[in-house]
Amino acid sequence: MNQQVINETVSPKEEGVRLDRWVKRRLPVTQGQLEKLLRSGQIRVDGSRAKANTRLEAGMVVRLPPIHQQTAEEKKAYKPGKASSRDEQFMREMVIYQDDDMFALNKPAGIAVQGGTKQGGRHIDGMLDILSDGEYRPKLVHRLDKETSGLLLIARHPAAAARLGELFRSRDMEKVYWAVTVGAPKPPAGQVRCWMAKGEGPEGRERMVHAAQNDEGARHAITDYVTVSQAGQKAAWVALRPQTGRMHQLRFHMHELGTSILGDDKYVTRREVPQGVASGLHLHARALLVPRPNKKPLLLQAPLSGHMKETFKVLGFLEEEAGKDPLELFL
């Protein structure tokens, strides 16, 4: 057990991480204890006092007090948990892109991204050890609803998690979703804007509801949409580009247009559902345009699978109709 002051240099893989999170990887302290160590100057960055939310840069030197620190050997001793061959195959088959910073998964509908009281035991976050290189545990940087399929980014190390997380928070990450709607939106392309807040539906279930700007918890939501193809007036394939990232935003906005997403049991438009289509929510995270420092932005695309692919066949929709770049639909 080490009981001496340690000055540790921040590695490139941990650049952009908050100071409090960086310290907690090394010291067995609570947030309150950490704040006290910062106020008293026992934790310093480059010799100066710092705040918990300070973003670290590679090469900075952090002073850690004589509490049991995790040594370099101990940090390298991180061992991913054991996984079943079933889970191993499941995770590996989802990977559609990887580099030194991240994995891109094509998540199927029906599995939760994180655990929770209503999500059951098996979820993506609980299986991320499978993708570890043994040095760091991969980390979620955004979420998808359980019944939504498509692109899910996973950071390979803390610096990547900090950068990707900031891109999602700042809205610098361009996103395109595909949906099948019950009925065809009118007009066929446009933008939906409204204020929304958490509330209850007719059956007492939590859902998003209309709100006024000054209402408590009100959030402004903006979605661009383009109809790619129609099956008469009964259904449409719609591309959605959210400008904001609110809970159930796309589902709520399609409901506002009078064309709910097929399979949505929470935001329902009372219209006749096309015959022969598959069950399940028809919402797919199709594409992400990921900005990269000193490089061309990376366009990631997740092909359809499962129930949405079946429904596309039934309705005669062809993926090629959207073109090679989904973002071009919105030009």
Sequence and secondary structure as in RCSB ss.txt:
>XXXX:A:sequence
MNQQVINETVSPKEEGVRLDRWVKRRLPVTQGQLEKLLRSGQIRVDGSRAKANTRLEAGMVVRLPPIHQQTAEEK
KAYKPGKASSRDEQFMREMVIYQDDDMFALNKPAGIAVQGGTKQGGRHIDGMLDILSDGEYRPKLVHRLDKETSG
LLLIARHPAAAARLGELFRSRDMEKVYWAVTVGAPKPPAGQVRCWMAKGEGPEGRERMVHAAQNDEGARHAITDY
VTVSQAGQKAAWVALRPQTGRMHQLRFHMHELGTSILGDDKYVTRREVPQGVASGLHLHARALLVPRPNKKPLLL
QAPLSGHMKETFKVLGFLEEEAGKDPLELFL
>XXXX:A:secstr
   S EEEE  GGGTT BHHHHHHTTS   HHHHHHHHHTTSSEETTEE  TT B  TT EEEE SS    HHHH
HT       HHHHHHHHHHEEEE SSEEEEEE TTSBSS BTTTBS BSGGGGGGG  SSS  EE S   TT EE
EEEEESSHHHHHHHHHHHHHT SEEEEEEEEES  SSSEEEEEEEEEEEE TTS EEEEE  TTSTT EEEEEEE
EEEEEETTTEEEEEEEESS  TTHHHHHHHHTT  BTT SSS   S   TT  SS  EEEEEEEEEETTEEEEEE
E    HHHHHHHHHHT  GGGG S GGGGG 
